[in-house]
């Protein structure tokens, strides 16, 4: 008597076909998206950098007279705030600064004049007679930016001196840097 009947052979074949795909499954490693492509800034004409007081690395650029941020969007300055940027050679750029003159300052000392600075050169001077938010932009002469460390800043002619601490306050700095012109 045969051990298997044709029916049992068919059943065994179907069972083998049902189990076979389970044996062939492989666990593939997880796949990842391609990394984000970032532009290369070898071309000085494509380079720009504005330091916003909200940037996590903003304090790394402070050289002088920029006080620690008290809010998330601006910093108090002293008389002559300066920031430093690394700039490629032969960079033609526009100086850019967002700032505010507080009402308290104008009430105490009257109208103020700001002189905008690039590597120790006075780019321009402007009087401010009203409190408010301002933006200053002006092209920088290319010979003022030679590459490497570039210092940007502004100087206010008068400061508000807090009676209690004796600290001199100038204006509120929001952002400062160089844009493409």
C-alpha positions as MATLAB code, in Angstrom:
seq = 'XXXXXXXXXXXXXXXXXXXXXXXXXXXXXXXXXXXXXXXXXXXXXXXXXXXXXXXXXXXXXXXXXXXXXXXXXXXXXXXXXXXXXXXXXXXXXXXXXXXXXXXXXXXXXXXXXXXXXXXXXXXXXXXXXXXXXXXXXXXXXXXXXXXXXXXXXXXXXXXXXXXXXXXXXXXXXXXXXXXXX';
ca = [
       0.000    0.000    0.000;
       1.492    3.339   -1.008;
       2.272    5.765    1.788;
       0.883    8.711   -0.092;
      -2.162    9.011   -2.189;
      -2.410   11.373   -5.098;
      -4.617   13.635   -2.979;
      -2.081   13.836   -0.164;
       0.700   14.564   -2.686;
      -1.344   17.461   -4.067;
      -2.026   18.726   -0.550;
       1.683   18.500    0.294;
       2.516   20.398   -2.915;
       0.070   23.192   -2.058;
       1.418   23.347    1.480;
       4.963   23.567    0.140;
       3.935   26.360   -2.255;
       2.245   28.230    0.612;
       5.306   27.939    2.895;
       7.952   28.597    0.214;
       7.331   32.390   -0.066;
       7.821   32.713    3.690;
      11.277   31.192    3.392;
      12.241   33.509    0.536;
      11.486   36.778    2.408;
      14.483   38.875    3.303;
      14.590   41.763    5.709;
      16.095   44.636    3.711;
      17.984   47.353    5.576;
      16.194   50.652    6.092;
      16.607   53.111    3.243;
      17.403   56.788    3.712;
      16.787   59.804    1.552;
      19.735   61.408   -0.196;
      21.316   64.186    1.906;
      20.155   67.732    1.243;
      22.332   69.425   -1.341;
      23.882   72.698   -0.228;
      25.319   75.353   -2.527;
      29.070   75.803   -2.653;
      30.085   79.398   -1.958;
      33.337   79.498   -3.899;
      31.784   82.161   -6.112;
      32.025   85.495   -4.223;
      29.118   86.881   -6.256;
      26.771   84.348   -4.627;
      27.960   84.984   -1.061;
      25.939   86.918    1.528;
      25.610   86.806    5.294;
      23.263   88.634    7.603;
      23.614   88.002   11.329;
      20.197   88.113   12.930;
      19.979   88.349   16.693;
      17.713   85.266   16.525;
      20.534   83.165   14.976;
      21.949   80.532   17.325;
      25.480   81.588   16.343;
      24.875   85.356   16.544;
      27.042   85.842   19.653;
      30.000   84.219   17.881;
      30.108   87.288   15.602;
      30.007   89.917   18.390;
      33.249   91.909   18.693;
      32.270   94.883   20.850;
      29.346   96.755   22.396;
      26.608   94.216   21.634;
      24.936   93.120   24.835;
      23.531   89.647   25.415;
      20.079   89.259   23.911;
      17.273   90.180   26.264;
      14.582   89.089   23.840;
      14.506   86.708   20.947;
      14.692   89.319   18.199;
      17.091   92.128   19.191;
      20.058   93.133   21.351;
      20.894   96.389   23.053;
      24.103   97.977   21.846;
      26.567  100.344   23.410;
      28.117  103.335   21.643;
      29.983  101.410   18.904;
      28.683   97.862   18.262;
      30.863   95.722   15.975;
      30.362   92.292   14.405;
      32.865   90.173   12.474;
      32.177   88.063    9.379;
      34.392   85.875    7.214;
      34.040   87.261    3.689;
      35.454   85.866    0.435;
      37.910   88.016   -1.523;
      36.673   90.358   -4.241;
      33.213   90.562   -2.761;
      31.007   93.409   -3.937;
      28.308   93.767   -1.335;
      25.676   95.969    0.217;
      25.831   96.844    3.922;
      22.522   95.952    5.579;
      21.302   96.761    9.083;
      17.875   96.497   10.749;
      17.672   98.418   14.019;
      15.395  100.485   16.242;
      15.730  103.751   18.128;
      13.688  103.507   21.357;
      11.457  106.351   22.534;
      13.187  106.261   25.944;
      16.530  107.091   24.299;
      15.163  110.065   22.376;
      13.333  111.420   25.443;
      16.551  111.329   27.467;
      19.155  112.547   24.973;
      17.287  113.946   21.972;
      17.933  113.176   18.295;
      20.869  110.879   17.499;
      23.160  110.325   14.518;
      24.354  106.886   13.478;
      27.529  106.369   11.471;
      27.650  103.038    9.635;
      31.073  101.334    9.613;
      32.860   98.781    7.411;
      36.389   97.755    8.432;
      36.907  101.075   10.227;
      35.637  103.164    7.283;
      32.605  105.431    7.720;
      30.164  104.329    5.016;
      27.526  106.963    5.811;
      25.971  108.979    8.677;
      22.266  109.555    9.216;
      20.324  111.579   11.819;
      17.323  110.009   13.571;
      14.807  112.318   15.226;
      11.911  109.898   15.746;
      11.651  106.610   17.585;
      10.971  103.590   15.425;
      12.292  100.679   13.411;
      14.730  101.414   10.596;
      16.623   99.657    7.812;
      19.856  101.029    6.365;
      21.325   99.693    3.108;
      24.210  101.021    1.045;
      26.744   99.561   -1.387;
      30.218   99.115    0.079;
      33.218  100.219   -2.020;
      34.844   96.946   -3.169;
      38.318   97.982   -1.962;
      36.994   98.103    1.638;
      36.369   94.314    1.598;
      39.619   92.447    1.005;
      38.497   88.999    2.121;
      38.816   87.205    5.439;
      37.751   89.008    8.607;
      35.413   91.894    7.864;
      34.151   94.103   10.684;
      30.743   95.742   10.390;
      29.155   98.092   12.857;
      27.700  101.468   13.646;
      28.461  104.280   16.031;
      25.831  106.382   17.751;
      26.856  109.930   18.675;
      25.095  109.941   22.081;
      24.092  107.153   24.444;
      21.435  106.780   27.096;
      23.092  106.084   30.463;
      21.035  104.051   32.909;
      21.215  105.752   36.340;
      21.188  102.572   38.417;
      23.892  100.567   36.577;
      25.765  103.352   34.781;
      25.638  101.293   31.579;
      25.510  103.265   28.303;
      22.879  102.128   25.789;
      22.832  103.073   22.110;
      20.142  101.446   19.981;
      18.436   98.079   19.425;
      20.166   95.852   16.870;
      17.982   93.375   14.968;
      20.312   92.261   12.141;
      23.540   93.305   10.466;
      25.456   91.934    7.507;
      26.285   92.039    3.839;
      23.877   91.261    1.021;
      24.471   90.830   -2.697;
      24.274   94.066   -4.647;
];
